[in-house]
Structure formats: structure tokens, C-alpha cells
Amino acid sequence: ASALVIDPVGGRVLLTLHRKLQMWLQMGGHCEPGDPTLAAAALREATEESGIAGLILLPGGPVTLDRHAIPAPCNWHLDVQYAALAPAEAVAAISDESLDLRWFPYEEVADVADASVVRLLEATRARLAA
């Protein structure tokens, strides 16, 4: 499960430069035994990786589902993607899982992230506008 940390007032999103994948991505990871739901896992991962307390998941459940190929033996990875609203004046703190953590204006996301992150941002913005 993952969550795109978004600051709708500032028109920006927080992305992490993933240590292993060397890509700018939303916060996320695998469910842990203590996670009662996918939403709880996404919120936990977003909080841990962003260092931001007080994140709130955007109402309405998952924003998108992303399915992409990975090496055998699994072959496929399904990411249940949420969006997390950052509180006003949120200050991010990098975790050990990241090489960098940075706020990007909406219009710069397509320049640094892959298509799945762009789709998640577009779907999140559409839900916010509804």
C-alpha cells in the first residue's frame, strides 16, 4: 500500500527518492502484521517515510490501483494507492529508506517521476476537485 502525500493549498506533493529503486515515488511499502487494513498500512508508511505527523487519508478509499511487472518468482506487484493530506506548514524528515525527500509542484511531477505517480497525482487532484 502507498500514499501520495499532498499539500493541496500549496499545490505540491512530497516524493521520496527510493534508496533501492533510485526513483522518485510516493511513500509506501508492504503491509505489516499490525496493520488492520490496507489504508492503515498506507498511512503508516506515509507517516514513517515522510516524518510528518497528522497526515489524513483522502476520503473515499484507494485513489488508484497500480499493477506492474517485477522479477520472478512473483512476476506482478499490485500497489493499492491512497492520497494523504499534509497538515498546513508540514515539515518533512527523511527516513533511512530514502536518499532524498522533496516537495514538488504539481507541474514538475511528470519531469521526475514515472507514469504511475503521474496517474496517481491526476486521480488525486480529480477527487479533490469533485
C-alpha positions as CSV (number, residue, x, y, z in Angstrom):
1,A,0.0,0.0,0.0
2,S,1.2,3.5,-0.7
3,A,0.1,7.1,-0.2
4,L,0.9,10.3,-2.2
5,V,1.5,13.0,0.4
6,I,-0.2,16.1,-1.0
7,D,-0.4,19.7,0.1
8,P,-3.4,21.0,-1.9
9,V,-3.1,24.5,-0.6
10,G,0.5,24.8,-1.8
11,G,-0.1,22.8,-5.0
12,R,2.7,20.3,-4.3
13,V,3.4,16.7,-3.5
14,L,6.1,15.1,-1.4
15,L,8.1,12.4,-3.2
16,T,10.9,10.2,-1.9
17,L,13.9,9.2,-3.8
18,H,13.7,5.4,-3.1
19,R,17.0,4.1,-1.9
20,K,16.8,0.7,-3.7
21,L,14.9,1.7,-6.9
22,Q,16.7,5.1,-7.4
23,M,13.3,6.6,-8.5
24,W,11.1,9.4,-7.2
25,L,8.0,7.7,-5.8
26,Q,5.1,8.2,-3.4
27,M,5.6,6.8,0.1
28,G,4.7,3.1,0.5
29,G,5.6,-0.4,1.3
30,H,4.3,-3.8,2.3
31,C,1.7,-4.5,4.9
32,E,2.9,-5.5,8.4
33,P,1.2,-7.8,10.8
34,G,-0.1,-4.9,12.9
35,D,-1.8,-3.2,10.0
36,P,-5.5,-3.8,10.3
37,T,-6.3,-2.5,6.8
38,L,-4.6,-1.5,3.6
39,A,-5.5,2.1,4.4
40,A,-3.8,1.8,7.8
41,A,-0.7,0.4,6.1
42,A,-0.6,3.2,3.6
43,L,-1.0,5.8,6.3
44,R,1.7,4.2,8.5
45,E,4.2,4.0,5.6
46,A,3.5,7.7,4.6
47,T,4.0,8.8,8.2
48,E,7.2,6.8,8.7
49,E,8.7,7.8,5.3
50,S,7.7,11.4,5.4
51,G,8.3,12.2,9.1
52,I,5.0,14.2,9.0
53,A,2.6,13.7,11.9
54,G,-1.0,14.4,11.4
55,L,-1.4,13.0,7.8
56,I,-5.1,12.3,6.9
57,L,-6.0,9.9,4.2
58,L,-8.2,11.5,1.5
59,P,-11.8,10.1,2.0
60,G,-13.2,7.7,-0.5
61,G,-10.8,4.8,-0.2
62,P,-8.0,4.0,-2.6
63,V,-7.4,6.5,-5.3
64,T,-5.8,4.1,-7.9
65,L,-4.6,0.6,-8.2
66,D,-1.2,0.1,-10.0
67,R,-0.2,-3.3,-11.4
68,H,3.4,-3.6,-12.7
69,A,5.8,-6.4,-13.6
70,I,8.5,-7.4,-11.1
71,P,11.2,-10.1,-11.3
72,A,10.3,-13.8,-10.7
73,P,9.1,-15.6,-8.7
74,C,6.3,-13.1,-8.1
75,N,6.1,-11.6,-11.6
76,W,3.5,-9.0,-10.7
77,H,3.1,-6.3,-8.0
78,L,-0.2,-4.7,-7.1
79,D,0.0,-1.4,-5.3
80,V,-3.2,-0.1,-3.6
81,Q,-2.6,3.7,-3.8
82,Y,-4.1,6.3,-1.5
83,A,-3.5,10.0,-1.0
84,A,-2.6,11.6,2.3
85,L,-3.4,15.3,3.1
86,A,-0.5,17.0,4.8
87,P,-1.3,19.5,7.6
88,A,-0.5,23.2,7.0
89,E,3.1,24.0,7.3
90,A,4.1,20.3,7.4
91,V,7.9,19.7,7.7
92,A,9.2,16.5,6.2
93,A,12.0,14.5,7.7
94,I,13.9,11.9,5.6
95,S,14.0,8.3,6.7
96,D,16.6,5.6,6.2
97,E,14.6,4.2,3.2
98,S,15.1,7.3,1.2
99,L,18.1,9.0,-0.5
100,D,16.1,12.3,-0.6
101,L,12.7,13.7,0.2
102,R,11.4,16.7,-1.7
103,W,8.3,18.7,-2.3
104,F,7.5,19.1,-6.0
105,P,4.9,21.5,-7.5
106,Y,2.2,19.5,-9.4
107,E,3.5,20.7,-12.8
108,E,7.0,19.2,-12.1
109,V,6.0,15.7,-11.1
110,A,5.9,14.4,-14.7
111,D,9.5,15.5,-15.2
112,V,10.9,13.5,-12.2
113,A,8.5,10.6,-11.6
114,D,7.2,7.7,-13.7
115,A,3.7,7.4,-15.2
116,S,2.2,5.6,-12.2
117,V,3.0,8.6,-9.9
118,V,1.6,11.0,-12.5
119,R,-1.6,8.9,-12.8
120,L,-1.9,8.9,-9.0
121,L,-1.5,12.7,-8.8
122,E,-4.1,13.2,-11.6
123,A,-6.6,11.0,-9.9
124,T,-6.0,12.6,-6.6
125,R,-6.5,16.1,-8.0
126,A,-9.7,15.0,-9.7
127,R,-11.0,13.6,-6.4
128,L,-10.1,16.8,-4.6
129,A,-11.9,18.9,-7.2
130,A,-15.1,16.8,-7.0
